[in-house]
Amino acid sequence: MKRIIYIPFDHLHRNFGALKEADPKQDVMAMVESARMTTGRNWHKERLFFLISSARHFAESLKDEGFTVEYVKAATTIDGLETIKAKHKLSEVICAEPSSFRQFEALQKCGVTFIANDFFLTPRPLFKEWADSQKSFLMENFYRLQRSRLNNLMEKGKPTGGAWNFDKENRLPPPKKYEGPAYLEHKRDQIDIEVAKELGHTPTTTWATTRKGALDQLKNFIDNHFAEFGPLEDAMTTDNWALHHSLLSPYLNNGLIHAEEVIAEAVKAFNSGKVPIESAEGFIRQIIGWREYVNGMYWFLGPDYRENNQLKATRKLLPLFTDSNKTKMNCIKETVADIEERAWVHHIPRLMLLSNLALVTGTNPQEFLDWMREVFIDATEWVMVPNVIGMGVHADGGAMMTKPYAAGGAYISRMSNYCKPCVYNPKLRTGEDACPFTTLYWDFLDRHKETFAKNHRMSQQFFGLNRLSDLPELKQRAKEVLEGLEQGTI
Ligand SMILES: Cc1cc2nc3c(=O)[nH]c(=O)nc-3n(C[C@H](O)[C@H](O)[C@H](O)COP(=O)(O)OP(=O)(O)OC[C@H]3O[C@@H](n4cnc5c(N)ncnc54)[C@H](O)[C@@H]3O)c2cc1C
């Protein structure tokens, strides 16, 4: 019987989701470019360009295979599906489980039949089983289970290299003047040009919009970056915007590439002896550990989780997030300028600069989350919500992470080259030259000392706070810094 197979813009893989069972002679492929998705919010144009052009290329590849493809523009996904149903006089719509609560509910209401979402390595019920059995949801425990379950980097039941984790080797600061191999550039074709024109955007050459481009990106990472991925994983430098990160998240998230394919290539490269264990383990942990854990937690924690604000943070989004010219803090200026250019920075600027700043300034978590959702190339609801609410700004009262990722300027100074040319001094916590991160870090601890008093993982931090002799001056400087940040003058 003829069916409609609905392909959301993050299910773009021929061998996974509802498409794996599709029959070109029978089924009608439905893709909807909804106004809600394109104009509903202040989306970064690079992100819209990537998502729309990838979907249009994918639709073409299905047509080439002989499928009937309906690619429609509509106010909402549901409106688009109704149009396609009416045109083909069909009522049955099949889709792999969507990747957000909102879309799940909307599609369910209009009678879509779901099949299990296999865009991840961990079925949702399996993750729930794990989470239900835990007292605290430590990623490390989940990850070890994944290593054994998926048999990745395991030898006779033991972790390859004699340890589960090589984090200690993977915390090097950036070397001086580090350029590294050039990053891959992706040529633009007619479809790209049309999408860019519609959006009034000049895209970078950073992001591929086809399956072939995504596979080229994977090969480029494996051949030129994988071996050095681990040690420089946390480093930040203005000499090289991506260091040895894979830049694969957009394709993993929109389906152009599957985690299984990435892991297969990574394991092959490791087995060939070209990649040291600290890089292999570090990278595989991101894919089979962090990515799967975050997705599992999104579904486990439920739709209300995103509204958490347990630290009662009420400050409005600071102007520096939407305009890199609204700050003199070099690390933030550089990071936001990078986002403005290509909608991406790696995990440490996301966590230790942007989220850290939102955390220590007491910025409203939902306003910050909405901004992060709008500007990142790889942002989707399932991945942003736990990363921001749980890991980034600790708005969930510690449901995910045992302590907040708050840090002063010393961390940034150690892990980057941002501080040397900066007008602020990471070593100072008071006075006009004091680094805002350093001042606000101590101010944050002081403001929340009662909340975290019983958190033994923070006892050293509070020991430090109690030894500060200049707390009154620091509190005064913190007030000035917060005002300056609100006015865009700091
Ligand atoms: C506050 C915050 C927000 C984030 N928002 C997103 C987001 O919207 N979308 C997104 O894909 N990742 C997000 N991440 C995770 C991580 O920053 C990006 O996956 C990574 O920077 C993407 O670049 P890459 O592909 O070069 O990653 P690499 O450093 O090469 O890592 C390989 C892969 O591991 C996965 N991964 C690593 N860490 C995480 C994580 N914490 N959560 C989920 N996947 C992870 C990604 O798929 C990534 O492609 C966020 C992290 C933080 C701290």
The ligand as an ORCA input file, in Angstrom:
! r2SCAN-3c Opt
* xyz 0 1
  C      27.076     24.654     26.271
  C      27.295     23.662     25.170
  C      26.435     23.656     24.085
  C      26.589     22.691     23.086
  N      25.716     22.672     22.045
  C      25.798     21.724     21.096
  C      24.871     21.663     20.031
  O      23.948     22.453     19.937
  N      25.019     20.688     19.097
  C      26.022     19.782     19.167
  O      26.098     18.902     18.317
  N      26.915     19.819     20.166
  C      26.849     20.765     21.125
  N      27.772     20.815     22.128
  C      28.836     19.810     22.176
  C      30.123     20.199     21.439
  O      30.506     21.497     21.793
  C      29.940     20.124     19.913
  O      29.383     18.884     19.577
  C      31.269     20.246     19.197
  O      31.891     21.452     19.534
  C      31.043     20.159     17.699
  O      32.232     20.298     16.999
  P      32.989     19.024     16.403
  O      32.059     18.254     15.549
  O      34.246     19.490     15.795
  O      33.252     18.190     17.709
  P      34.474     17.265     18.171
  O      35.185     17.959     19.245
  O      35.241     16.799     16.998
  O      33.695     16.034     18.852
  C      33.160     14.968     18.078
  C      31.677     14.847     18.256
  O      31.340     14.509     19.580
  C      30.002     14.904     19.839
  N      29.958     15.629     21.108
  C      30.985     16.023     21.853
  N      30.569     16.607     22.989
  C      29.234     16.584     22.967
  C      28.222     17.041     23.854
  N      28.498     17.662     25.021
  N      26.945     16.886     23.486
  C      26.620     16.275     22.319
  N      27.540     15.820     21.447
  C      28.835     15.971     21.767
  C      29.567     15.785     18.664
  O      28.709     15.039     17.841
  C      30.866     16.071     17.948
  O      30.698     16.237     16.557
  C      27.634     21.753     23.152
  C      28.506     21.789     24.235
  C      28.338     22.726     25.231
  C      29.275     22.720     26.381
*
